[in-house]
Amino acid sequence: MNRAIVTLMLSLLTWPALADEAASVAVETAAPRQGVVPELVTAYGSAAPALDGGMTLSVQQEGRVLAIAVTPGETVRSGERLLDFGASAAAMSAYQQAVSGVTAARQQRDHTAQMLAQQLATRDQLAQAEKAVTDAQATLDALRREGSDRSSQTVAAPFDGIIATIPVAQGDRVQPGVTLMTITRLDGLVVTVGIEPGARAKVRAGETVHLVPLAGGTELDGQVLRVDGVLNARTRLVDADVSVPPGSVISGAAFRADIKVGELNGWIVPHDAVLNDADGSYLFQVAGTTASRVPVKLAGAAGTDDVVQGALDPGRPIVVQGNYQLSDKTVIRVSDASAPSTGDTPARSAADAPAPSRGGAQAHPAGGAQAHPANDAPARSANDTPAPSAGGAQAHPANDAPARSANDAPARSAGNAQ
């Protein structure tokens, strides 16, 4: 009966505490901190030849592709053999006609000069003959520069580079000026990324860029070379070229580009701590046992953190988990997993607390044990084992301990406890 009454009383005493705990919201917190982080514009793109980073190779005469010595994607050195080309019979005939034309023009000029000496021709006739020689020689020189004076020729690499495309096959007959091969300089590749139109005004040539390959690999640093002033018709983004170290990328490789356009100064908080509603962005700080709503302005993002500006109290932790259930002045309880804020007293474990004695009194260390008067010692039965003091008293088994009343217990100090 007595036990039931005690249980009922204990339940009544603990009921308010349980009710308060049920009405509060469990949250996790983190200490606020101020700092400066880079302001980044993130864009995505791939490596491709720059506008001035490649060259198209062709022959200005009709002929046939005799042999191809390289393959697309192959790295070549300046002067290396790429392709053998043979001139057609018609091309060779045109060259021979040009040679004959020069010979005939020279003979006509000499004859006109002799006629002028005999006063049988005018100076105008001689001038026309000299012009005919000049024109014929110019035509012949042009054909020679194009290789028309050779029945076959070798197309060599004009610089160190990478073969981008070979649109012809061995044996193809091609017309003058048809593309035989395209080659890209080793330092002619750039990473072309697409920037959101709203961020176009922030990005300028010369700004630092950190490139992260999407397929994995070595991360690179570069600079913005140029920014377009129009939208790409296919992607509806603004294209920008980013420089890369020579030979560090291959054409077509995909990258994420983090372009540093400035710096953000403010409170650095976890992304989950910032909420939004019709009134704007806000977060919660711990004010005693309640949550205090603090309006903030989102300045930017830095990885998994946000940079905000507002009237935050540096001594109050920020709620980072459980904040979706909060409103201003909501009663909260902080989870043990929360990081302590500056000035918090660290929690003490059970090992740090003094061990209570059987009667509820705390054990005292050897140097601080106090003597108890005889009238204060409770009566103990034979089954009660006295708690050992810090001075090293041995516990007595139940059968050896005589029953003693309160009046029989002598006062004991830590130094004479048995």
C-alpha positions as CSV (number, residue, x, y, z in Angstrom):
1,M,0.0,0.0,0.0
2,N,2.8,2.4,1.0
3,R,4.6,1.6,-2.2
4,A,1.6,2.4,-4.3
5,I,1.2,5.8,-2.6
6,V,4.9,6.6,-3.1
7,T,4.6,5.7,-6.8
8,L,1.5,7.9,-7.3
9,M,3.2,10.8,-5.6
10,L,6.3,10.5,-7.8
11,S,4.2,10.4,-10.9
12,L,2.4,13.5,-9.9
13,L,5.7,15.3,-9.3
14,T,7.3,14.3,-12.7
15,W,4.1,14.9,-14.8
16,P,4.8,18.7,-15.4
17,A,8.3,18.0,-16.6
18,L,7.1,15.4,-19.0
19,A,4.4,17.7,-20.3
20,D,6.9,20.5,-20.9
21,E,9.2,18.1,-22.8
22,A,6.3,16.9,-24.9
23,A,5.4,20.5,-25.8
24,S,8.9,21.5,-26.8
25,V,10.7,20.9,-30.1
26,A,14.0,19.0,-30.3
27,V,16.6,20.9,-32.3
28,E,20.3,20.7,-33.2
29,T,22.4,23.9,-33.2
30,A,25.7,25.2,-34.4
31,A,27.8,28.2,-33.3
32,P,27.6,31.3,-35.7
33,R,30.7,32.5,-37.3
34,Q,31.7,35.4,-39.5
35,G,34.1,35.3,-42.4
36,V,34.9,36.1,-46.0
37,V,34.4,33.5,-48.8
38,P,34.8,33.9,-52.6
39,E,31.8,34.7,-54.6
40,L,31.5,32.1,-57.3
41,V,29.5,31.8,-60.6
42,T,29.2,28.1,-61.5
43,A,28.9,27.1,-65.1
44,Y,29.3,23.9,-67.1
45,G,30.9,23.2,-70.5
46,S,33.4,21.1,-72.4
47,A,36.9,21.5,-74.0
48,A,36.9,22.6,-77.6
49,P,39.3,24.4,-80.0
50,A,39.5,28.1,-79.6
51,L,38.5,30.4,-82.4
52,D,42.1,30.9,-83.3
53,G,43.4,27.6,-82.0
54,G,43.1,25.4,-85.1
55,M,43.7,25.3,-88.9
56,T,42.0,23.7,-91.9
57,L,44.4,22.1,-94.4
58,S,43.5,21.9,-98.1
59,V,45.2,22.0,-101.5
60,Q,44.2,24.6,-104.1
61,Q,44.2,22.2,-107.0
62,E,42.2,19.3,-108.2
63,G,43.6,15.9,-107.4
64,R,43.4,12.6,-105.5
65,V,44.2,11.6,-101.9
66,L,47.0,9.1,-102.3
67,A,47.7,8.2,-98.6
68,I,46.7,9.3,-95.1
69,A,49.5,9.0,-92.5
70,V,47.6,10.0,-89.3
71,T,44.3,9.4,-87.5
72,P,41.8,11.8,-85.7
73,G,42.9,12.5,-82.2
74,E,46.6,11.8,-82.9
75,T,49.2,14.2,-81.6
76,V,51.7,15.4,-84.3
77,R,54.8,17.6,-84.4
78,S,55.5,20.5,-86.7
79,G,56.7,19.3,-90.1
80,E,55.4,15.7,-89.6
81,R,53.9,14.0,-92.7
82,L,50.1,14.0,-92.6
83,L,48.8,13.2,-96.1
84,D,50.0,12.5,-99.7
85,F,48.2,14.3,-102.5
86,G,48.5,13.7,-106.3
87,A,47.6,16.4,-108.8
88,S,45.1,15.6,-111.6
89,A,46.0,15.6,-115.3
90,A,43.9,18.8,-115.7
91,A,45.8,20.5,-112.9
92,M,49.2,19.6,-114.5
93,S,47.9,20.8,-117.9
94,A,46.9,24.2,-116.3
95,Y,50.4,24.6,-115.0
96,Q,52.0,23.8,-118.4
97,Q,49.7,26.3,-120.0
98,A,50.9,28.9,-117.5
99,V,54.5,28.2,-118.3
100,S,53.8,28.5,-122.1
101,G,52.0,31.7,-121.4
102,V,55.0,33.3,-119.8
103,T,57.2,32.3,-122.6
104,A,54.9,33.7,-125.3
105,A,54.4,36.9,-123.4
106,R,58.2,37.5,-123.2
107,Q,58.7,36.8,-126.9
108,Q,55.9,39.3,-127.8
109,R,57.5,41.9,-125.6
110,D,60.9,41.5,-127.2
111,H,59.3,41.8,-130.7
112,T,57.5,44.9,-129.7
113,A,60.6,46.4,-128.4
114,Q,62.4,45.8,-131.7
115,M,59.5,47.3,-133.6
116,L,59.6,50.4,-131.4
117,A,63.3,50.8,-132.1
118,Q,62.5,50.8,-135.9
119,Q,59.7,53.2,-135.2
120,L,57.2,50.6,-136.3
121,A,55.4,50.4,-133.0
122,T,54.3,52.8,-130.3
123,R,55.3,53.0,-126.7
124,D,51.8,52.1,-125.7
125,Q,52.1,48.8,-127.5
126,L,55.4,48.1,-125.7
127,A,53.7,48.9,-122.3
128,Q,50.9,46.5,-123.1
129,A,53.4,43.7,-124.0
130,E,55.3,44.2,-120.7
131,K,52.0,44.0,-118.8
132,A,51.2,40.7,-120.5
133,V,54.5,39.3,-119.3
134,T,53.9,40.5,-115.7
135,D,50.4,38.9,-115.6
136,A,51.6,35.6,-117.1
137,Q,54.4,35.4,-114.6
138,A,52.1,36.2,-111.7
139,T,49.8,33.3,-112.7
140,L,52.7,30.9,-112.9
141,D,54.0,31.9,-109.5
142,A,50.6,31.4,-107.9
143,L,50.4,27.9,-109.3
144,R,53.9,27.1,-108.1
145,R,53.0,28.3,-104.6
146,E,50.1,26.0,-104.6
147,G,52.3,23.1,-105.6
148,S,51.0,22.8,-109.1
149,D,54.5,22.4,-110.5
150,R,54.6,19.0,-108.8
151,S,52.7,15.9,-109.8
152,S,52.4,14.9,-106.1
153,Q,53.0,16.6,-102.8
154,T,53.1,15.9,-99.1
155,V,50.9,17.9,-96.7
156,A,52.8,18.4,-93.4
157,A,51.8,19.6,-90.0
158,P,52.2,23.4,-89.7
159,F,52.7,23.3,-86.0
160,D,52.6,21.0,-82.9
161,G,49.0,19.9,-82.5
162,I,46.2,17.3,-82.5
163,I,44.4,16.0,-85.5
164,A,40.8,17.0,-85.0
165,T,39.0,15.7,-88.1
166,I,39.8,14.0,-91.4
167,P,36.8,14.3,-93.7
168,V,38.3,12.5,-96.7
169,A,39.4,9.0,-97.3
170,Q,42.3,7.5,-99.2
171,G,41.6,7.5,-102.9
172,D,39.0,10.3,-102.9
173,R,39.1,12.8,-105.8
174,V,38.7,16.3,-104.4
175,Q,38.2,19.7,-105.9
176,P,40.5,22.7,-105.2
177,G,40.0,24.1,-101.7
178,V,38.2,21.1,-100.2
179,T,39.1,20.4,-96.6
180,L,41.4,17.5,-96.2
181,M,42.2,17.7,-92.5
182,T,41.7,20.0,-89.5
183,I,44.4,20.4,-86.8
184,T,44.3,22.0,-83.4
185,R,47.2,23.6,-81.6
186,L,48.4,21.9,-78.4
187,D,47.7,25.2,-76.7
188,G,44.7,25.9,-78.8
189,L,42.1,24.1,-76.6
190,V,39.8,26.1,-74.3
191,V,36.9,25.1,-72.1
192,T,33.8,26.8,-73.4
193,V,31.1,27.1,-70.6
194,G,27.6,28.4,-70.6
195,I,26.8,31.2,-68.2
196,E,23.3,32.1,-67.1
197,P,22.3,35.4,-68.6
198,G,21.6,36.9,-65.2
199,A,25.2,36.4,-64.2
200,R,26.7,37.7,-67.4
201,A,27.4,41.2,-65.9
202,K,29.5,39.7,-63.1
203,V,31.9,37.7,-65.3
204,R,34.8,39.5,-67.0
205,A,37.9,38.5,-68.9
206,G,40.9,37.8,-66.7
207,E,39.0,36.4,-63.7
208,T,40.2,33.2,-62.0
209,V,38.5,29.9,-62.8
210,H,38.7,26.6,-61.0
211,L,37.9,23.7,-63.4
212,V,36.6,20.3,-62.1
213,P,36.4,17.4,-64.6
214,L,33.0,15.7,-64.4
215,A,34.5,12.4,-65.3
216,G,37.2,12.6,-62.6
217,G,40.8,13.5,-62.9
218,T,43.1,16.4,-62.1
219,E,41.5,19.7,-61.3
220,L,42.8,22.7,-63.2
221,D,43.0,26.5,-62.8
222,G,42.6,28.9,-65.6
223,Q,41.3,32.4,-66.6
224,V,38.4,33.8,-68.5
225,L,39.6,34.6,-72.0
226,R,36.4,36.1,-73.4
227,V,32.7,36.4,-72.8
228,D,30.1,36.5,-75.6
229,G,27.7,39.4,-75.8
230,V,24.8,37.3,-77.3
231,L,23.0,34.1,-76.3
232,N,23.9,30.8,-77.8
233,A,21.0,29.9,-80.0
234,R,21.1,26.2,-79.0
235,T,21.7,26.4,-75.2
236,R,20.2,29.9,-74.5
237,L,23.2,30.6,-72.4
238,V,26.1,33.1,-72.7
239,D,29.3,31.3,-73.9
240,A,32.6,32.1,-72.2
241,D,36.1,30.6,-73.0
242,V,38.4,29.6,-70.2
243,S,42.1,29.0,-70.7
244,V,43.8,25.8,-69.7
245,P,47.5,24.7,-69.5
246,P,48.8,23.3,-72.8
247,G,48.2,19.6,-73.2
248,S,46.2,19.3,-70.0
249,V,42.8,18.5,-71.5
250,I,41.4,16.6,-74.5
251,S,38.7,17.9,-76.8
252,G,35.2,17.0,-75.7
253,A,36.0,16.6,-71.9
254,A,33.2,18.0,-69.7
255,F,34.0,20.4,-66.8
256,R,32.4,22.3,-64.0
257,A,33.8,25.8,-63.9
258,D,33.8,27.8,-60.6
259,I,34.4,31.4,-61.7
260,K,35.6,33.8,-58.9
261,V,33.8,37.1,-59.4
262,G,34.3,38.7,-56.0
263,E,34.1,38.1,-52.2
264,L,31.2,37.6,-49.8
265,N,31.5,39.0,-46.3
266,G,28.9,38.0,-43.6
267,W,27.7,35.2,-41.4
268,I,28.6,31.7,-42.6
269,V,25.8,29.3,-41.7
270,P,24.8,25.8,-42.9
271,H,22.5,25.8,-45.8
272,D,19.8,24.0,-43.9
273,A,19.7,26.8,-41.3
274,V,18.2,29.4,-43.7
275,L,14.5,29.3,-44.4
276,N,12.2,31.4,-46.6
277,D,8.6,32.5,-46.5
278,A,6.6,35.5,-47.8
279,D,8.6,37.9,-45.6
280,G,11.9,36.7,-47.0
281,S,14.9,34.7,-45.6
282,Y,15.3,34.0,-41.9
283,L,16.8,31.7,-39.4
284,F,16.4,30.8,-35.7
285,Q,18.8,31.4,-32.8
286,V,18.5,29.9,-29.3
287,A,17.4,32.5,-26.7
288,G,17.3,30.6,-23.4
289,T,14.7,27.8,-23.8
290,T,13.0,29.4,-26.8
291,A,13.7,30.0,-30.5
292,S,14.2,33.6,-31.7
293,R,13.4,34.3,-35.4
294,V,16.1,36.5,-37.0
295,P,15.5,38.0,-40.5
296,V,18.5,37.7,-42.8
297,K,19.6,38.6,-46.3
298,L,21.1,35.8,-48.4
299,A,24.3,37.1,-49.9
300,G,25.5,34.0,-51.6
301,A,26.5,30.4,-51.2
302,A,29.9,28.7,-50.5
303,G,29.8,25.0,-50.9
304,T,27.3,23.5,-48.4
305,D,27.2,26.8,-46.5
306,D,25.3,30.1,-47.1
307,V,26.6,33.6,-46.5
308,V,23.9,35.7,-44.9
309,Q,23.8,39.3,-43.5
310,G,21.6,40.3,-40.6
311,A,21.5,41.2,-36.9
312,L,22.7,37.9,-35.5
313,D,23.8,37.5,-31.9
314,P,27.3,35.9,-31.9
315,G,26.7,34.4,-28.5
316,R,23.5,32.5,-29.4
317,P,23.7,29.2,-31.3
318,I,21.9,28.8,-34.6
319,V,19.3,26.2,-35.1
320,V,20.3,23.9,-38.0
321,Q,18.0,20.9,-37.6
322,G,14.3,21.0,-36.5
323,N,13.9,24.6,-37.6
324,Y,11.0,23.7,-40.0
325,Q,8.8,23.1,-36.9
326,L,9.6,26.4,-35.2
327,S,8.0,29.8,-35.0
328,D,9.1,32.7,-33.0
329,K,9.2,32.0,-29.2
330,T,8.7,28.3,-29.7
331,V,9.9,26.3,-26.7
332,I,12.9,24.1,-27.7
333,R,15.2,21.5,-26.2
334,V,18.7,21.2,-27.7
335,S,19.9,17.8,-28.8
336,D,23.1,16.4,-27.3
337,A,24.5,16.2,-30.9
338,S,24.6,20.0,-31.2
339,A,27.9,21.7,-31.3
340,P,28.5,23.8,-28.1
341,S,28.5,27.6,-28.7
342,T,31.2,29.9,-27.4
343,G,31.0,30.2,-23.7
344,D,29.0,27.0,-23.1
345,T,30.0,24.9,-20.1
346,P,30.9,21.4,-21.4
347,A,28.6,18.6,-20.2
348,R,30.0,16.3,-17.5
349,S,29.8,12.6,-17.8
350,A,28.7,10.3,-15.0
351,A,32.3,9.5,-14.2
352,D,32.9,13.2,-13.3
353,A,30.1,13.3,-10.8
354,P,30.7,12.2,-7.2
355,A,29.2,8.8,-6.4
356,P,26.3,8.9,-3.9
357,S,26.4,6.6,-0.8
358,R,23.6,4.2,0.1
359,G,21.7,6.7,2.1
360,G,21.9,9.3,-0.6
361,A,25.0,11.2,0.8
362,Q,27.9,11.9,-1.5
363,A,31.2,10.1,-1.0
364,H,34.0,12.4,0.1
365,P,37.6,12.1,-1.0
366,A,40.3,11.1,1.4
367,G,41.4,14.6,2.2
368,G,37.9,16.0,2.7
369,A,35.9,13.4,4.6
370,Q,34.0,14.9,7.5
371,A,33.3,13.3,10.8
372,H,29.6,12.5,11.5
373,P,28.1,12.7,15.0
374,A,26.7,9.6,16.4
375,N,23.2,10.8,16.4
376,D,23.3,11.5,12.6
377,A,24.2,7.9,11.6
378,P,21.2,5.9,10.5
379,A,20.5,2.5,12.0
380,R,21.8,-0.3,9.9
381,S,20.8,-4.0,9.9
382,A,23.2,-6.9,9.7
383,N,22.6,-7.0,5.9
384,D,23.7,-3.5,5.4
385,T,27.3,-3.1,4.2
386,P,28.9,0.2,5.1
387,A,30.1,2.2,2.1
388,P,34.0,2.3,2.1
389,S,35.5,5.6,2.6
390,A,38.3,7.0,0.4
391,G,40.8,6.1,3.0
392,G,40.7,2.5,1.9
393,A,38.2,0.9,4.4
394,Q,37.3,-2.7,3.6
395,A,33.7,-3.7,3.0
396,H,32.5,-6.3,5.6
397,P,30.5,-9.2,4.5
398,A,26.9,-9.3,5.8
399,N,27.5,-12.2,8.2
400,D,30.4,-10.3,10.0
401,A,28.7,-6.9,10.4
402,P,26.8,-6.7,13.8
403,A,23.5,-4.9,13.9
404,R,24.0,-1.4,15.3
405,S,21.5,1.2,16.3
406,A,21.9,4.9,15.7
407,N,23.1,5.4,19.2
408,D,25.8,2.8,18.9
409,A,27.5,4.4,15.8
410,P,30.6,6.3,16.8
411,A,31.6,9.3,14.8
412,R,34.1,8.4,12.1
413,S,36.5,10.5,10.1
414,A,38.0,9.5,6.7
415,G,41.2,8.6,8.4
416,N,39.8,6.1,11.0
417,A,37.0,4.4,9.0
418,Q,37.2,0.6,9.4
